[in-house]
Amino acid sequence: MRRSGRVSRATFAAAPDTIASSLPSTEPPSRWAGGHSMAGGAVVGRPRIRIDAPSKVLGTASYVGDLQTDGAAYGAVLRSPHHHARILALDTGPAQAHPGVLAVLTAADVLGRNGFGVIVPDQPVLADGTVRFEGEAVALVVAESESAARQALHLVHVEYEPLPQVFDPEQALQPDSTLVHPEGNLLGHRQMRRGNAETALRAAEVVVAPTFETPFVDHAYLEPEAALAEWQDDGRLTVWASSQHPYRDRSQIAASLGLPEHNIRVINPAIGGAFGGKDDITLQILASLAAMVTRKTVRLINNREESILSHTKRHSARMRYTLGATRDGQLLGLRAEIYCDTGPYASFGPSVGGLMTELATGPYRIPNVAVDTYIVRTNNPVGGAMRGFGAPQVNFAIESCMEMLARRLNIDAIDFRLRNCLGEGDSFATGLVLKGPVPMEECLRQARRARDGLKRQAGSAERKSCGVGVASSVLSIGYGPGVRDQCATELEWLPEGGVLVRQSSPDLGQGLQTVAAQFAAEDLDLPLEQISLTRCDTESAPDSGASNASRMTYLLSNSIHLGANDALASLLAEAADTLGLPPEELVYRGGVVHSEGDPSLRVSSAELAARAAERGRRLTGKGVFEFPYPDDLPGDLGPGLPHTIFCFGAQVAAVEVDMDLGTVRVTDVFAIHDVGRIVNPLTAAGQIEGGIGQGLGYALCEGMRRREDGHWANTFAEYLLPTALDGPRITTKLIEYHEPSSPWGAKGAGEQGTVPTASAAANAIADAIGVHVTSLPIEPEKLIKPAVLRE
């Protein structure tokens, strides 16, 4: 793998040999001669090229925008130019009269619930009386061509009364603040308490108390939001969408259209990136509404400017931290006041705020903790899910504080972390005790070697200053207790040989389909080439859940394992009937069932599947797995807390700062991450590298900005992204600590690479210039005139 002409290397640590006794049974039914080896399988743990690689490399993969339907109509959305305004009048007549226009739809045309949202359905499909953010959907034009639809947008006349607007989350909580919603601007308040933080901080010998700011961040995926909806004469609706959970899409479409869910089919074709930005509804309901009203097939695709304005963002946050320690470097207490800006609508705000609360302490033992997180409504863009889900924000705060304290104490930054990092038997501030191995210390020791090597390599140039920084990280997987977290899969033996896997969690580019195929191949002792998968389709695959929360590798490892056991049972029952032998005398291996006593008495899975098909039956197995949570979880922390499975890591960044221009070049990133059992080394390393790329954008250049005229900058000429030429040398070290509740010890690697990158880069900059910048992104003007905390 190459990045910007520099070699990116991945290495892998050896896996522990033992698995905890709580591991679900991995024994196959009846007499399977295969069995599992946790140290390494024929397929699981081996580097495999992604099964979708040829179609993407050759350009044959079909995305929503590639789907062609004769006679399709086109939609275009009129969006609010105001951050907050009352709609006084809405005249669609001139637009209706425009040549080629089929319909102009407003809130009055929404046939069911005019609202959507994963947690709270508070965001209107089309604005009804009030707009609360720039880019909110007001009307939908449907026409025979895209050009006609977009021309007609200018003919929809809307009379707005601008209303006072609020962009600062703390200001939004003041008694005299503008109300975004009549019920108030505080959407939620999450708390975490342990010991007595105030007393501990008074007793602390060294205290730092900075305030941190992080911006709204766009997902900037290659494929903007897209949906294609086809209405059928029998009252059924088929929707192709670039999204992260087809079954949840179906439920929300049904609610807004007033249709039964069984009349709606949702299909995910190839998806060009998501990172959380397609986890909530984007265009699915609007396209479906247009198709239902016009009785036609309707295409609706955002251009980039519309995408940036309308879809959810990484939450902006303000974080007031106070962290104290003794002179010998023992942490005593933390007080954190976090303002999580979720914009005008809930989306994932309550859950992001919950995870911010849980992870506010980072991977450290802090005996006294008081964390208050306020999820606040403003007139900013809607805050939703994005890679890391609140963890990068609080990681920046706690890791910056750890660096500041280490400098004040004159203790090596990694030694300071090692004195305080979580280990086996320790507990989070939530009260959750970590009962299994915790690799945080190992990650930090490897980070020390990387840091020391980078410091030795650091060069010098005139008016350039070099620095090296470190950051630790912890990230949970799954939704947490009290939130339904289930995955269903179905496996079918095929008459032509091999097995078909039906699962509906979309592959967003992370290689999920390949991982699913690897699990099935290993569980059924088959070559990977004999595993095929259906597309993500609510009509042909069970509900496997949303592709999010770093959970699908873990969930699929379990549900496919259960489904494989069930499928083997059905195959052996068919073989027993075919061979006239009792099942206990049969042995399965490599797609063949044979008599234990006479191996020549054998029959293939293809023959058995064909025999069953002739009799009108299918040989299938179904696996349904629910994320396990013990009954003795501590405290009442609200929905989703505490989590029970975590991934730990550390990153080291080396930077070069131009002291005249204030520009920063990140030259190297060394990433050490615990990902559980590595299923596919190629995709696992790729996930970490991709996350680092996004983390560097977060650190140095990305963030939503308002222009001088007050409107959001919504082009890539203004919203700055790192390019391939900005990429550093990346060395990835993956550490395998098997997760006992997965048959293969799997956890996840999708998000954790992003979490500590900005923190490591910021600490490297502080090392280079002696000044801590406490707001992201760290742009040149902040380094030329740093309004920051000086030590």
BAGUVO-338541 format. One record per residue (C-alpha): residue in three letters; x, y, z. Coordinates in steps of 0.1 Angstrom, whole numbers, plus 5000, padded with zeros to 4 digits. Each point is the difference from the previous one (the first is absolute). Layout:
<nodes>
alaXYZ ...
</nodes>
This chain:
<nodes>
met500050005000 arg501350354992 arg499050345012 ser501550314983 gly503049824988 arg500849885035 val499849645011 ser497349925025 arg500849695020 ala497849785021 thr501149755026 phe498049765021 ala500749885035 ala499549635010 ala496649915014 pro499649865035 asp499449635000 thr497349985027 ile496450114998 ala497850075031 ser497649735010 ser497050234992 leu500749964963 pro496949854983 ser500449654988 thr501949974967 glu499349634996 pro498149914969 pro496949785001 ser500449624997 arg503349874988 trp501850284982 ala503649914994 gly501050364994 gly499950195032 his501450345009 ser503650115008 met500050345017 ala503750044991 gly499250014963 gly497549864975 ala500249924964 val498150324992 val499550215031 gly503250185009 arg501349984965 pro500550304976 arg497449994974 ile499350244972 arg496550155004 ile497349824980 asp498750334987 ala503550124989 pro499749894963 ser496750184994 lys501350325016 val503349994983 leu498449934966 gly497250255005 thr497249744997 ala498650055035 ser496550164999 tyr499350295023 val496650165003 gly501050274975 asp500949734975 leu496549835000 gln498150074968 thr496349984997 asp498050094969 gly497650295006 ala501450095034 ala499250345014 tyr502450225018 gly499750185033 ala501650315013 val499750155035 leu499450365009 arg502050075032 ser499950285024 pro502450294996 his499450105036 his501449855032 his496750085018 ala496850144985 arg496349975000 ile498349914967 leu497350264994 ala499049904965 leu500949734975 asp498950034964 thr500649704978 gly497850114971 pro502750144976 ala502249695006 gln497049774993 ala499550184967 his503649964989 pro500349764970 gly500849655010 val499150045036 leu497949715014 ala499550115036 val501150255026 leu499749855035 thr500050185033 ala499349895036 ala496349984993 asp500749724976 val501749775025 leu497549735004 gly501149865033 arg502350125028 asn501850314990 gly503149925020 phe502949765001 gly502949925022 val501749705015 ile499550095036 val497450284999 pro498050054967 asp500250385004 gln501450104966 pro497350084974 val500049834966 leu499150344987 ala500050315022 asp496650085015 gly499850375009 thr503650045013 val503449944987 arg502749945026 phe503349964980 glu501450124967 gly499449724975 glu496849865016 ala497649854974 val497050234992 ala498649874967 leu500649724976 val499750044962 val499449704978 ala500550034963 glu500749814968 ser503650115000 glu502550115025 ser500550344983 ala496250065001 ala499949915037 arg502950235008 gln498650294979 ala496749975018 leu501650045034 his500550364992 leu496350044993 val498949885035 his499350335019 val500549995037 glu499550295023 tyr502149975031 glu500050195033 pro503649975013 leu500149915037 pro502750055026 gln502649734997 val502349835024 phe503349844991 asp501849975034 pro498949705021 glu500650175034 gln498150314989 ala497249774988 leu499649895037 gln499650355013 pro496550105013 asp499750284974 ser501349804971 thr498149954967 leu498049685001 val500749764972 his497049795011 pro497350125024 glu500849735025 gly503550145005 asn503649974987 leu501249735024 leu499449674982 gly501849795026 his502349995030 arg502349715007 gln501949965033 met502849785013 arg501150025037 arg502749815019 gly501450105033 asn500250375008 ala501650204972 glu499950345017 thr501849885031 ala502649814979 leu500750304978 arg500550225031 ala502549755013 ala501849974967 glu503550145000 val499950084962 val496950094981 val499350104964 ala496750154990 pro499850074962 thr496950044978 phe500049814967 glu498050074968 thr499449774971 pro498150084968 phe497249844980 val501649774975 asp498649874967 his500449644990 ala501150094965 tyr499349664986 leu500649954963 glu496349924992 pro497550275011 glu496749895013 ala497749834975 ala496749814997 leu497949854972 ala496449915008 glu497749804977 trp496349995006 gln498249694987 asp496449964990 asp499249765028 gly500850265026 arg503549885007 leu503150225002 thr503649904993 val502750245011 trp503749984992 ala502050215024 ser503550095010 ser499549945037 gln501249805031 his496949805011 pro497449904974 tyr497549865026 arg500050325020 asp499650204967 arg497049794993 ser498450075034 gln500550384996 ile498850014964 ala496949805011 ala499350245028 ser500250314979 leu498049864970 gly497449825021 leu500749674984 pro500449665016 glu503749905002 his499449684980 asn499050214970 ile503550164999 arg503249844988 val503350175006 ile503249904982 asn503650125005 pro502149984969 ala503750095001 ile500650295025 gly502750254995 gly500850075036 ala497950105030 phe502050045033 gly496750055019 gly498750274977 lys497549764983 asp498949845033 asp497050235003 ile497550084973 thr501350214971 leu497949994968 gln498249665004 ile496750145012 leu499950294976 ala500649774970 ser497449765012 leu497450285006 ala500750134964 ala499649654985 met496849945020 val498450334990 thr501049994963 arg499749624996 lys503350004983 thr503649905006 val501950305015 arg503750075002 leu501350235027 ile503750075004 asn501750285019 asn502850204983 arg502950085023 glu498850345010 glu496649865011 ser501749715017 ile502250225022 leu497150225010 ser497449745007 his501549685015 thr501149955036 lys503450095013 arg502449895027 his498850195031 ser501850325009 ala501050005037 arg501250235027 met501749825028 arg501050165033 tyr502449765017 thr501750025034 leu502549725007 gly502149975031 ala502949785011 thr502549955028 arg503750114997 asp501049644993 gly497649974971 gln496949835013 leu496750124987 leu497650115027 gly496950164984 leu498350124969 arg497250244995 ala498750044965 glu497250224986 ile499249904965 tyr497750194976 cys499049774971 asp498550214972 thr497449794982 gly498550274978 pro496250044999 tyr499149634998 ala500949705022 ser501449754974 phe502649805020 gly500750295024 pro498849835033 ser502149694992 val503150204990 gly499650205032 gly499849685020 leu503249864984 met501850335006 thr499149975037 glu501249645003 leu503350064982 ala500750345015 thr502649855023 gly501949824972 pro501749675008 tyr501150125034 arg499449925037 ile498650315015 pro498549945034 asn497950315002 val497950114970 ala497250244993 val498950024963 asp497050204988 thr499149994963 tyr497450234986 ile498449904967 val498950344987 arg497850124971 thr501250294979 asn499650134964 asn503249844989 pro500049694977 val498549695013 gly502549795020 gly499949634993 ala502149694999 met503650024987 arg502949775004 gly500949995036 phe496650125012 gly501150265025 ala503249835010 pro502450224979 gln498650315018 val500649895035 asn503249824991 phe501450344989 ala499150145033 ile501349735024 glu503249934980 ser500850374998 cys499550025038 met502249705005 glu502850164979 met499650335019 leu500249835034 ala503049804990 arg501950314990 arg499050185032 leu501249705020 asn503149964980 ile499249634994 asp500449824967 ala496650014982 ile499949634994 asp501249925036 phe497250225013 arg497549814979 leu501449665011 arg499750105037 asn496350064995 cys498749784972 leu497349745005 gly500949645004 glu498349675007 gly497950035032 asp499850384998 ser496650174995 phe498850284978 ala498550315017 thr496649834990 gly500849735026 leu500549734973 val502949775011 leu502349884972 lys500249635006 gly502149894970 pro503350104986 val500450384994 pro502850074975 met500350375007 glu503449965017 glu501349794970 cys498850274976 leu501850275019 arg503349805003 gln500049954963 ala499150374995 arg503150095021 arg502249804977 ala498550184970 arg500250345016 asp503649965009 gly500949884965 leu498250304985 lys501850245023 arg503349854989 gln499150044964 ala498750365003 gly502050244979 ser500450375001 ala499550284975 glu500150375002 arg496950155015 lys498449655003 ser499349845033 cys499449635004 gly498049825027 val498749665009 gly496849945019 val498149705014 ala496449935008 ser498249705015 ser496549904991 val497149785010 leu496849944980 ser497049775007 ile498249784975 gly496349954998 tyr497050215012 gly500249935037 pro497449855023 gly496350104996 val500450054963 arg498949724976 asp503249874984 gln499349684980 cys501349844968 ala498349734979 thr501549814972 glu498949704979 leu502249754982 glu498849774972 trp501749704984 leu499950044962 pro499349724974 glu502950134980 gly502349975030 gly501050235027 val498050225023 leu498050324996 val500150255029 arg497150235005 gln500750305021 ser498850364997 ser502650225017 pro501550214972 asp503649994990 leu500950375001 gly503549954986 gln501449845031 gly500149644987 leu497149875019 gln498849764973 thr503549854998 val500149955038 ala496649844999 ala501149764973 gln503149915020 phe498049925031 ala497749774980 ala502849834982 glu501849935032 asp497049885019 leu499049774971 asp503549884991 leu499650134964 pro502350214977 leu499150365000 glu499249974963 gln497049785008 ile498350275021 ser497750244983 leu498050285015 thr496750164992 arg499850384997 cys498550195029 asp496349974994 thr497150005024 glu498249754978 ser502749744998 ala502150035031 pro499250025037 asp500650315021 ser503750005009 gly499950345015 ala501750334991 ser503550014988 asn501350225028 ala501550015035 ser503049784991 arg497849715007 met499349814968 thr503249784999 tyr499249905036 leu496349944994 leu500549824967 ser502649775016 asn497349885024 ser496950004978 ile501749834970 his501549745025 leu496549935013 gly498649994965 ala502849764988 asn499349765029 asp496350014990 ala500849954963 leu502349715009 ala497249845019 ser497650024971 leu502749864976 leu500749715023 ala496349925004 glu499749994962 ala503149784997 ala498749765027 asp496849964979 thr502049964968 leu502649755012 gly497649825024 leu502350055029 pro499450175034 pro501450355003 glu502449905028 glu501849774975 leu500750284976 val502950234996 tyr500150334981 arg503150154985 gly500750244971 gly496549994985 val499749625002 val498149775024 his501349645004 ser499549705022 glu502449995029 gly500449634996 asp500249994962 pro501450334985 ser499149874965 leu496450045009 arg499750384994 val497950274985 ser500850364992 ser498250305013 ala499150094963 glu498349664996 leu498150045032 ala498950354992 ala498949894965 arg498149705015 ala498250235025 ala499250254972 glu498349724980 arg497749955029 gly499350375004 arg502250065030 arg503050215007 leu502949905023 thr500550315021 gly501150115034 lys499250325019 gly502050185026 val498750285022 phe502450155025 glu499250275026 phe502950205014 pro500549865035 tyr499950225031 pro500349855035 asp497250065025 asp502450155026 leu501050324981 pro500650295023 gly497850305006 asp497350174981 leu501950194974 gly497250024974 pro499549824967 gly503149864985 leu502350025030 pro502249845011 his501549824970 thr501849675007 ile502349944971 phe502850254992 cys502950044976 phe503250175013 gly502750174981 ala502850264998 gln501450224972 val503250194996 ala500250294975 ala503050194988 val499650354986 glu502050284984 val498750365007 asp501050294978 met500650275026 asp499450284974 leu497049874982 gly498449815029 thr499549704977 val500249645013 arg501249694982 val499449675017 thr502949784989 asp499349685018 val497249825019 phe500649685019 ala496749835010 ile499749725025 his496549865004 asp498349715017 val497449874975 gly499249665015 arg500649714977 ile501250134966 val497649854974 asn501650154969 pro503450175006 leu499650204967 thr496750165009 ala500850045036 ala503150204993 gly498150204973 gln497450105025 ile502650145024 glu501850184972 gly496750154987 gly499050115035 ile503450175004 gly499450204968 gln496750135013 gly501650075034 leu502750224984 gly497350204982 tyr498350055033 ala503350115015 leu501350254974 cys497450124975 glu496449885002 gly497050175015 met496850174989 arg500450374996 arg497650294995 arg500950254972 glu500050375006 asp496450014988 gly499049765027 his499449704978 trp501849675004 ala502949934977 asn498849704980 thr502549924973 phe503349815001 ala501750324989 glu499150145035 tyr499749685021 leu503649885001 leu500949644999 pro503449835002 thr501049844967 ala502349714992 leu502950254998 asp499550085037 gly500249645011 pro502749915025 arg501949675002 ile497749775020 thr501249705019 thr497249785014 lys500549755028 leu496949795007 ile499849825033 glu497749705004 tyr498349955033 his497149764994 glu496650105010 pro498549705019 ser496450064989 ser500949964963 pro500649654985 trp503050144983 gly501050255026 ala499150294977 lys499250365010 gly500350284975 ala502350244983 gly497750244981 glu500250315022 gln502949995025 gly502650114975 thr498450355000 val499750055037 pro503550105012 thr501550144968 ala499150365005 ser501149985036 ala503449854991 ala500550274973 ala499050285024 asn502449875026 ala502849984974 ile499450364991 ala500250095036 asp503349825002 ala501250194970 ile499050355011 gly499549985038 val496450124997 his496849795003 val497350094975 thr496749925016 ser497750024970 leu499749814968 pro501050024972 ile503550135007 glu500350244971 pro503050224992 glu498450325015 lys499749825034 leu503749935000 ile501150354988 lys497850175026 pro499249725025 ala497150095023 val500749685019 leu501049875034 arg503750065007 glu501849805027 
</nodes>
